[in-house]
Amino acid sequence: MTEKLDLAFAALADPTRRAILTMLLEDDMAVTDVAEPFTMSLAAVSKHLALLSRAGLISQEKRGRVKWCKLEPDALKSASIWMQGFGQFEPVNLDAFERFLESELPETLD
């Protein structure tokens, strides 16, 4: 569990990856659509997606010629359980997490 937890927190540490997660809250997206709002190359966005996938926060599948990304909301359960162990944190509420991400990340999508 430690490795999975480390991967989740490492993935969430980057603002680009958090922005990607926010985008995927709406619906599944093609990789090219995920990359569109960013000023980096498709290859760079693909590296971010690979890290999110390794952390289990998203899944990727090929549909025809297009690679799609899907948010895996249950992936944050282990992080939530770990934080609950400190007694200071409430369980992760995904709606509240979405509002937090939207309030924190609008500038990264510009």
Secondary structure, 3 states (H helix, E strand, C coil): CHHHHHHHHHHHCCHHHHHHHHHHHHCCEEHHHHHCCCCCCHHHHHHHHHHHHHCCCEEEEEECCEEEEEECHHHHHHHHHHHHCCCCCCCCCHHHHHHHHHHHCHHHHC
